[in-house]
Amino acid sequence: MSSSKQGKKAGMDRRDLFSAAALLAAAPAAASAATAPTPDVYTRLGVRPFINTTATLTINGGSRLLPEVVAAIEQASQFHVNMDELMEKASQRLAEVLQVPWGIVTSGAAASLTHATVACIVGTDPEKMQQLPDMRGLKNQVIMPKESRNVYDQATRTVGVEIVEVNSVAELEAAIGPRTAMIQILGEHFGGAKFGLREVAPIAKKAGIPILVDAAADYLIVPNPYLALGADLVAYSGGKILRGPSTAGLLVGRKDLVQAAWANSAPHHAFGRAMKVSKEEIVGMVVAAEIFVKKRNMPAEFKEWEGWYAHIGATVTAVPGVKTKVNPPARGGPFPTLTVSWDPAVIGLTAGEVGKLLSEGEPRIASHASGEGTSFVIRPVALRPDDHKLVATRLAAIFREAPKGGRAKAAVAPPAADLSGRWDVAVNYLTGSAGHKLFLNAKGNKVTGTHMGWALEGRLNGSIDGDKVAFRSALPIGGQSLPYGFSGRVEGETMSGDLDLGEYGKAKWSARRSA
């Protein structure tokens, strides 16, 4: 029996299966979705929520779920279905709504990258599927333009492939070979690329190499611009501008490859088994996609956000020395943003100090304000209506109450020791330890040099103030750099202190001058 006939037999057309309207009409949760939310679920655990001006960063909880998505998830949680049957019907619906050959819901954009990579390597061959992550005898290279590389490369590298960087047509043509499984490119629809999909697609098609586009930050466009330019697969985040589940994403494109990606993901026992997507997330993500395509109006949302920016700008620029600027959508951020900046000669605060005041104040506000600069960006996607008014009021108060600019810098004490030379460093992590080396060159209070980690090497810059030392380095790997922030004291031929590893946590370090 066809799927259409099966739907009619059940009293429902397939188009209605994931209809947000039908789900809302049937959902007891619909009424509760309209009630004002409270933070009790967090505060009872001792966690203090915040107003989110950082948009959809995963570390800050992604975006807010649409009420229709919440209702759909609630309904889906009350029943049981076969996951293959559910994904088949969800895929049909996504293909119809998004006008793509096929689509699946994943456990996030990073999972989409992993599943796509596996699909291009092993397809649906069960022997090869079970062999992973052993890459012997398999295609084990993924080509990426250098400008497309970023921290999310790890979602591709986790399969065990080697990333081959290219930066021109000639380099791409030379890099393609029998070990090439796929070419991966960062989404560029909302910004430019020096060497992007337009240049890569003709070469890849000629060689028969599939192209994956990482469009995690993008919003959906119908018809899909990347597939139109020659991509085979496109990955999207569900918990960003789409306002679906933060733990969901989409992989759309060539039907055989998308189906292979599903075969290699949970609940099937293959490489992606750990990247489980629930029945609730599948239904919620399909509803989010439906609503985005059928109901949401991005130009109208942009206009609303720019209205928020106008209010923030008018409020904070009433304080002497403060300026604001609206920035257009850009690659990796397909929506307008607002830059807030101030004159340090008038307002004696760094961006880091402003960020600390916003985070520790009431209401608590998460922001991009950090570091020693005097500006930061506000992003709108996760803000609730009227949040912008609270942000404007808090920022204006912080700027008004700030110390006057032009504060004299504290006097720096003469160095207690000449740090020039090699230092053998012991790093003690929360779990584990490693030996590093610092090659330092000190001139007065300024320190430069090289930081050699367990396997990586990078430049180091810092200072010495009396016996207090502070160094920062970045060890490049793949599409990112690992941050190391050393602080501590020197005593004779030894140094020791604390190590700030950014998102990787904290550690302790000690060093002894090498003979």
N, C-alpha and C positions, 0 to 999 in steps of 0.2 A: 504494500500500500504506500502511495506517495506521502511525503510529509504534509502536503496540503490537505489530502484527504484525512490523514490522521488528525490534523488540527481541527478540521470541521467536525469529525466524529466526536471529538472531545468538547464540541461547542465553542471552539475558539480558533480563529485564523492564526497562522504562524506569525503574522505581523503583530498580533496582539500578545504573543507569548511574553515578550519583554516590554510591553507598553507601559510607560511610566504612569499614564492615566489609569490603566486597568489596575496596576499594582496599588496605586494610591487609593482608588475607590474601594479596594478589597482590604486595605491594611488598617487594622485597629491602631497601628502606631501613627497613622496620619494625623490624628487629632493631637497626640502628644508632641508630634514634630513641630506643631505651631506654638507650643508653650515655650516660655522663655527658658533658655538653658541655664544651668547653674554649674559652678566649678566644683561641687561637692565631691564628685568622684575622684578628683585630684587632691583637693585640700585635705580630705580625710586620710590620705596617704602621706601628708606633709609636703606635697608638691604645690608650688605657687604658679598658677597659669599667668600668661602675659598677653598683652596686645602684640601682634606679630607684624612688624614692618619689614620683615626679611622675605616676604612672599612665601615661597613654597619649599624652603630648605627642609630636608628630611630631619635634620637634627632638631629643628624647631616644630616638628609635627606635620609638615606638609600643609595642604590647604584645608579649607572647611568643606565637609561633605554637603552636597546639595540635599535639601529635605527629601526630595524624591528618592535619592539614593539611599538615605537612611531608612526610609519606609520599605524600599525594595529589599534591603539587607535583612530587615526584621522579618518580612514575609518569608524570604528564602530560608531563614534559619529554622522555620517551623516544619519543614518537610525534607524528605530524603529523595534523592534522584541518583541515577547512574551518571558518573562524571563524564564518561565518554559521550553519552547521549546529550548531556547538557552542553558540553563544549561544541559538539557538532551543530546543535541548534543555535547556540550563541554565535558560532562562526558564520553560519548562514545569515543571521541577522546583522552582524557587523559588516559582512560583505555587501548586503543590501543597503544599509544605511550609509556606509562610508564609500560605496561604489569602488570597492577594491576586490581583487580575486578571492581573497580569503583573509581571515583574521582570527586570532585567539587572544584570550585574556591570560596574562602572566602575573607573577607575583611582584611585578615592578619593572621599570624600564631596564634596570641592570640585568634582571633575569631574562628579559627579552633578548638582550645582547648575547648572553650565554647560550640560551636555547637556539638562537639563530646560528651561532658559530658551530655548535654541535650538529645542527641539521645539515650545514654545508660540508661538514667533515664526514659524517657517518650515515646520513640519510636515515633510512629505517631498516638498515641491515642489522639484525639482532646480534650477530657476532661482534661487529664493530662497535655497536652500542654498548655491549658489555665489556669490551676491551678498554674503553676509556676509564681513567685518564692516561693509560699506556698508549703513546702515540706511534709506536713502531708500525711501519707499513702504511700509515695514514698520512693524508695531506696535513701538514703541520705548520703552515705559514699563513698569516693574515697581513695583508698590505694595508698601510694607513698613510695618507698624506700627513706630513709632519705637523701642519697646523690643526689637524683634527685630533691630535693626541691630547688626552687629559686623564684625570685621576680615575675615570670610569673605565679606562682600558683594562683594568683588572678583571672586570666582568667577562671580557674576552680572553684574557691571558689565563684565567683560572682553568680553562679547558686543557691548557698545556701547550698552546701554540706559541710560536715565535712571531713577534711583531716586526715587520719590515717597513721602515720609514722610507717614503719617497717624497720628492719635492718638485717633480717636473714630469712631463710626458715621457721624456727619454728614460728617466729613472724608473718610472712605472713599467714601461715596456721591457726594460732590462730585468726588473724584479720578478715579473710573472714567469712561472715555471711549473714543473710537475708537482711541486710541493705546495703550490698556492691553493688554499681552500676558499678564500673569500677576500674581498676588499671592503674595508669599513671606513665610513666618512661621517664627520660630525654634521648635523643638520645646519643648513646655511640659508634657508628661505628668508629668515628675518635678519639678514646681514650678508656681507660679502665673503668670498673665499678666493684667495689667489690661485689655488689649485684644488678645485672642488668637483662636484658631481658632473657638471657640464664637460669638463676636460677628461674625467676618468671614464665616464660611461661608454663612449664609443670604443675605447681600448679594451675595457672589460668585456663588452659584448662580443667583440671580435674574438677574444680569447676564451669565451664561454665561462668567465669567472663571475659568480654572483656578487652583487653589491648590497651591503647593509648600511642603512643610514640611521645614526643615533640622533633621533629627534625628540629626546626625552622632554626638553623644555618647551617644545612647540605646542601649539594647539592644532586641532584637526582642521584640515581644509579639504573640501570636496569639489572636484576630484583631487586626488592626492598629487601634489606638485613633484614629489620625489619619484614616485612610480612613473609619472609622466616623462620625467627626464631620463629614465632608464634604470632606476634602482629596482632591486628584486625584493628587498625586505626593508621595512621601516619600523623602528621601535619608538613607542611613546610612553610617557609616565601617565598614570591614572590619577595620581594624587597632587598634581600641580594645577594648571589652569583649567583642566577638565573637571576638577572638583569631584572626582570619583574616590574610591578607597585609596588611602595613601600607600597601601600594600598591594596595589594592583597596577598593571600596565597593559599595553597592547602591542602585539606584533602583527603587522599586516603586510600583504604582498603576495608573491608567487605561491599558488595554492599548494604545490607539492612540498615546497620548503617550509611553509607555515605548518602544514600537517605533520611534517617530520619533526618540527620543533615541539609540537604537542606530544608526539610519540616519545620524545626524549625527556619529557618533563613529568612531574608528579600528576597522577598517582602511579605512573608506570615506573618500573624498576630500571632506571637508566641514569645517566649522569645528572640530570636535573631533578632527581627524586626529592632532594632537600628543598627545592624551590616550589613549595606547594602553594597553589592558589585554591581557595575554598569556593564552595558553591555560592556562598553569600557574596564573595568578591566578584565572581563571574557575573552574577545577575546585576550587582550594583554597578559594575564597570560598563555593561551593555546599556543600562539605563542612563548612565552619565554620557555615553557617546550619543545615544538617541536625543537626549535633551540638548546637548551641545549643537548638534547638527540642525535639529528641528526648531528649537526655541530660543537659544541664546543668540545675542546680537553683540559681537565683539566691538564694533565701532561705538555702540551705545555704552558699553561697559567702559571703554577707554575714555569716553566723554565724561562719564560719572567720576572715574578716577582722577581725571584732570581737574574736575570741580573740587575734589578733595584737596588736590595739590594747591589750587588757588586759595582755599581757606587756610591751609597750613602756611603758605607763603605770605599771605596778608598778615597772619598772626605773628609769625616769627620775625619777619622783616621790619616790624614795628620796633624791634629792638635794634639800636644802632650797631652797625658792623656785621649784620647777618644778611645773607643773600640766598636766593633759591633759583633753581633752573630746572625746567621740565625737559627730560631727555626722551627722544623717540625710541620705539622698539629696536632691539638689536639682537644679534646672534646670541642664543642662550638666554634671552630675556625678551620674549615677543610681546612686550607691553610697555607703556610709558613709565618712566621712573622720575623721581624728584631728587635732585642734589641739593643738600643744605650745606652751606659753607659760611665761614665767619672769619673776620679779620683778627688774627692773634694779637695785634697791637691794641685792640679794643676789648676783646673777650679772651681772658687768660685761661682757656681750657683746651686740652687736646681732644681729639675725637674719642680716644680711649676713655678719657675722664667723663665725657658726655655720655658715652655708652654705659659706663658704670653707674652714673646717676640715674639714667633711664631704667636700668635693670633693677636697681635697689630701691627705687622710689615707688610711689603709689599714684596711679596704677603702674604695675610693672610693665615695662615695654622692652621687647627684644628688638635690637637694631643692628645695622651694619657698622655702627660707630665704633672704631677701634684704632689702635696705633697712635702715632705721634702727630698725625696730620690734623687739619682743621676743616674737614668736610666728610660727609658720608651720604649714602644713597638710601632713599625710602622706596620700597617696592609695595604695590597695592594689593596683590591678589588675595592675601589671607586676612585682610582687614574686614571687620564687620561694619555695617552702616553706623556712622557716628564715632567709630574708633578714631578717625582722623581728627576730630575735634579735641579728643583727649590728648592725642599726640601733640597737636599744635599748642595746646595750653601748657603741657609739661615742658616742651622744648622752650617756649617763650620764657617760662619761669626760670629754667636752668640758665638761659642766656642772660636774663636780667640780673640774676643773683650771682653770676660768675665773677670771679676776681678780675680786676682790671688787667688789661693786657700789658705786654712788655715787662713781665716779671723778670727780674734779674736771675740768671741761672746761678745755682749754688756753686760755690767755688770748688774746683776739682783739686784734690790733694796730689802731691807728687807721688809717682809710683813707688810702692814699697819694695818692688823687685823688678829686674829686667826679665821679661817673660820670653824674650827671643830664644828660639831653639826648639828642640823636639820634646814633646811631653807624651808619656805613655798613660793612657786613660783607661780606667776601669768604670764601666757603666753598669749599674745594678738596676734592672727594671723591676717592675712589680713581680714579674715571674721571669727568671732567667737573667743572664749577664753577658757582657761582650767586652772585648778589648778594642779600643779605638786609639788613634794617634792624632795629636795636634802639632802642626809645624807653624810656629808663631814668629811674627816679626813685629817688635814693639818699637814705636817712635814716640817718645813722650807718653801721653796717656792713650794714644791710639794703638790698637792692635789689629793686625791683619794676618792672614795665613791660610792654611789648608787644613781641613778636617777630613781624616781618613777613617771611615767607619769600618764595620766588620767586612763589608764587601763594596761599599760605595765611597766616592770622594767628591768633596765640594769645597767652595770657597768659604772663608770665615772672616767676619768682621766683629770688632768689639772694642772694649776699653778697659782701662784699669784706673781706679780712683782710690789712691792710698793702697790698702790691701784688698779692696773689693774689686772683683773681676766680673765682666759680663760679656759673653760672646754669643753671636748668632751665626748659624750656618744652615745650608740647605743641601741635602744630598740627593742629586737627581736620579730618578729611576722611572722608566717608562714615560708616561705622560704627566708625571708630577715630580715634586721635590719634597723630601722628608725634612721637616723643620726640627732644628735642635737649638734650644735656648739655654745656654750655660750661665749660671749665676753662682757666685760663691766668693771664697777668699783665698788668697795666697799666703803661705807661711813658709818662708825659706824655699826649699826645693820641692814643695808639694802644694797642690791646690785641691779644693773640694767644695761641693755645694749641691744645688738642686738643678735638675734638668727638665725643661718644659718641652714636651714633644707634641704640642698642639692637640689634635684630635686623638693622638695615640697615648695621651696621659702624661704622667710624671715619672721621674726616675731620680736616682742619686748618682753623682759622679765624683771620682777622685783621680788626681793625676800626679805623677812624679816625673821630674825632669830626667830625661834620658842621658846617660853618660856618653 
